[in-house]
Amino acid sequence: MAAISKDEAVAPPLRVVQIEGLAVLKIIKHCKEFAPTLVTGQLLGLDVGSVLEITNCFPFPVRDEDEEVEADGANYQLEMMRYQSTVLGSYQTVELIETFMNYQENIKRCVCIIYDPSKADLGVLALKALKLSDSFMELYRGGNFTGEKLRERNFSWMDIFEEIPIKVSNSALVSAFMTELETDTPVSQGDYDRLHSSTTPFLENNMEFLIKCMDDLSMEQQKFQYYYRNLSRQQAQQQAWLQKRRTENMARKSAGEEPLPEEDPSNPIFKPIPEPSRLESFLITNQVSNFCGQINGYVLLLTLYNHSKLRKRLKTSQHIAMQSGWPELQQALPHQGFAR
């Protein structure tokens, strides 16, 4: 997580997170070496107006000697900038939100860098810069995530996190060195094909995570169903009690006695039933949306890749047919919709 201006009143909004290429490589190396274990690390950088510049990073030291050292390490971590790894984008948790809020005590405006090493084998640089929205932080500080409060503020599950664009930059010296390393030999289609790996494990893992999230979401819905059943039962008991009290008051009034109050705070049926927080269900819904987006994206890419390969093979077959003078094959290929 990263700090920017000390003067929050005049600080411009954060527009972009600029990361040095060296810092990106260090983050990738750290997260990939320990995958699938989730790791965290510290970031070093500068705040320049609306741009947060990250120039270096190092892994967060894990010490197991004693609790005092661990506490010192945790306090040191809260005073530094931070990144963390994730698996298939499953970073939207209550723990991350609590970490964000702890950072708010020392850093008024902060960002968390998220890297997903599970997508690296597919050629995707899954690097994100996230921050909590101001409306969510206000709700979180109030500790009120009831349905009435969320409807009043028109707050949805998509309003929890905000993603800040990331720009990877290098110094002029590094850029010049990379230019020298470039080869004059053009890249062939075979070179690209060797980079293509199977997406089956990725899709399978996404489906497993999605099924687990749906189970968790179902459990959250059962909590609300249980709450509304108890609420309906309590309201029925209150109505029965009020009807009985009103009948009793009518009898007392006929006898010339003072009526009794129609509400009794000491009665358990008038004690409000606390509504479960909707925060967990919002986070799970975010995760479900994330997994569905990843599945749709990679299925689309796989479909386009296979279609491109098929068109290339059919073009080759058509060329062979034309060279060989096979009229039957020449007439059949265009009718399949692959001509031109």
N, C-alpha and C positions, 0 to 999 in steps of 0.2 A: 504494500500500500504506500501511497506517495503523498507527500505534503506539497502544497504550493504556497501562495502568498500568506504572510502573517497578518496582513491587514485585510480581514475578510470583507469589511464594508466596501472597499474600493477594488477588491480583487475581481478581475474579469473572469467570465465563465471559462471552464476548461474545454478547449476545442479538440486538442489532439495530444496523444502521448507519443513522444519521439524516443525511440530506443536505439542505442548503438548496436551495430551488428555483432560486436564482441559480446555484449550483454545477452543478446538473443541466443548466441551459440552456447554460452555458459548455462543459461536456463534450460535449453534443450538437453545438454549433456547431463546436467544434474537430475532432471526429471526422468530421462530415459534410463539412466543407470539404475535407479531405484524402482522403476515401474515393475509391477502395478502398485507398489507402496506409494502412498501420497506423501509428498515432501513439501517443505516450504523453504524460502530463502529470503535474503535481504537485498534491497536495491539501493543504489546510490545515484543521485542525480541533482538536478537544479530545476527551480521554478522560474520560467521566463514568460511572464505575461500569461497568455492563454495556452501556452505550450509547456508540458511537463517533460523535461529532458532526463532520460535515464542513461547513465554513462557506464555503469558497471554493476556487478552483483556478486554475491557469494552465498553458499548454502548456510542455512541457519545451523549453528553448532548444537548437536544433541548430546547432552551430558547426563549420565546416570549415576554420578557419584553420590549425591544426596539431594534432598528436596530444596535446600537453601540455594544451591547452585542453579537448580532448575528454575527457581523463582527469579533469581537474578537474570537468567537468560531470557525468561518471559518478559521481564520489565525492559530489558535491552531491546527485545524485538518490537515492543510497542513504541519505542522511540525511533525506529528505523522504517524504511520503506520495505514493502513485502511483495513476494510472488508465491504462487503455489501451483502444484500440479493437480490434475483431475483425471478421471477415467470416463471416457465417452461423454464428456460434458456434464457429469453429475456433480456439479459444484454448488448448486442452489440449495443450500442447507441452512438450518437454524444456526449451526456453528459458525458458518461464514458471516452471517448477519451479526452474531454476537461479537465476532472479531472486528467487524467493521465499526460497530458501536463503541467498542473499547478504544479503537484507534481515534475515534472522534474526540476523546478526552484530551489527546495530545496533538492531534492533527485535525484541523478544522475541515479541510477538504481532502479526501483521500481516494485512492484508486487501487484496486487489486488486480495484478497481472495473473491471468489464468493460462496455463499451457496444458494441452492434452496430448501426451506422447502416443496414445493409441491410434491417432490419425496420421502419424508420421509415415507409416508404411504405405499409406495411400497417397503420399505426395502432398499432404495438406499441412500448412503451417498453422495449427490450431492455437493461435495466440490471441487472447482477448484482454482488454482493459475495461474493468467494470467498476461502477460506483453505485451506491444506494441513492435512490431518488429522494429529493427533499420531502416530498409528501409522505413517502414511506417512513422516513426517519422521524417525522413528526408523529405519525401514528404509533410507531414503535415506542417512542419515549412515553406516550400516553398509556401504552399497554392495553389499548382497547381495540380488539380486532373482531368485534361483534358484527353481525350482518347489518344491523341498523346503522352503525357508525360508518361502515364501508359504503353503504348505499348513500348516506348523507354526503360523503366526500367524493362519490362517483369513482371509487378506487377499485381497480381490477388486478388480477394476478400478473398482468403484463407491466404494471407500474412499479414493481419492486426494484428492479435493476435498470441501470442505464449503461449502455455500452459506448465507450469513447473510442474514436478511430485511432489506430496505431500506425505510425510511420517509422519504418526501419531506415536508419541513416548510417553512413560511414564517413570517416574523415577523408580529406582529399588524398592523403597518402595511401590509404587502404583502397580507395577507388582506383587510383593509378595502378596499384599492384594487381588488382583484379583484372584490369584491362590488359595488363601484360600477360596474365595467365590465360586469357581467351585464346582459343585455337581458331585457326583459319579454316579448318576442315568443317564443312557443313554437317549438321546433325541429320542422320538418316532416320527413316521410319523405324528401322530395326532398333535403333538406340532408344526411341520412345517406347517401343513394345517391351523392351527388357525392363523398363521402369514400371510397367503395369503389373500389379499383383492382384491376387484374388481378393474380392471384397466379401467373400462368404463369411469368414470369421467376424469381420466388422459388423455385418448385418445380423449375424446370429447373436452377438453380444448385445447389440442394440435392442433386439427383440426380447432378450432375457431381461435387460434392464427395464424395458417398457412394461413387460408383464409384471415385474416386481412393483413398479410404480403404480400400475393399475390396481394391484392388490392393496397397496398402502392407501390409495385413494378410496378404495371401497371401505377400508377400515375407518377412514376419517368420516365417510358418509354415514357409516353405522353409528358413530358417536353423535352426529347431529340428529339422526333418526331417534336415537335413544333420548336425546335431550328434548325433542319436540313431543315425544310420547309422554315423558314425565311432565312437560309443561301443560299438555292437554289434560292429563289426569289431575294436575294441581288446580287448573282452572275449573274443572268440573267439581272438584271438592270445595273450592271457594264458593261457587254458585250454590251448591247444596247447603253449605254452612250459612251463607247469607239469607237464603230462603228460610231456613230454620230460625235464624235470628229475627228476621222480620216478622215471622209468625209469632214468635215469642214476644216481641215488642208490641204487636197488636193486642195480645192478651194482657200485657202489663199496662198498656194505655187504657184498656177497658176497665182494668182494676184500679186505675188512678195512680199507677206507679210510674217512675221515671224510666224511659226506654234505655236499653243497653246500647253501647256503640256497635255499629255494624262492622267495624274492623277491629280485630284483636291482634296487635303485633306479636304478642307472645305465642300465638297459635302457629304451629309449624307449617300449616298449609299456606300461610301468608309470607313465609320466608322465600325471597327470590331464588330461583334456581340459576346458578351461573351458566352463561352460555359458553360453549367451548370456543377457543380461539380458532380463527380461520387461517392463521398464518401458515400452519403446516400444510393444509390443503392447497393454499395458493402456491407454495413452493413445489409441491408434488405436481400440480397442474403445469407449472413452468417446466418441470423436468419432462413430463409427458410430451408437451409441445416441442421441446428440444429434441427428444429421441425421434419423434415423428418427422421433424424437419430433416434430421440426419438421414433417416431411412429413405425419405422421398428424394433427397438430393443425390444420394449415391445410387439409388435405383435408376434415376434419370441419367446420371453420368454413365452408368454401365450400359443402359439401353442405347445411348448415343454412340458409345464406343463400339458396341456390337453391330449397330447399324452401319457405322462407318467401315468396319472390317468387311461386312457383307457386301456393301456397295463396291468396295475395292476389288473383291474377288469376282463379282459379277462383271465388272468392267474388264477385268483381265480375261474372263471367259468369253466375253463378247468380242474382244480384240482378237483372241485366238480363232474364234469362229469366222470372223471376217477375213483373217489371213488364210484360213484353211478352205474358205469357199463353201461352208456348210449352210445352205439356204434354210434348212429346217431350223437349225439352232439360231440363226440370225433373226428369223421371224418369231421364234418363241421368246427370246430374251426381252425384246421391247414390250411384249404383251404382259410381262410380269411387273411392269411399272418401274424398271430399273434402267431404262434407256436414258441417256444423258444424265 
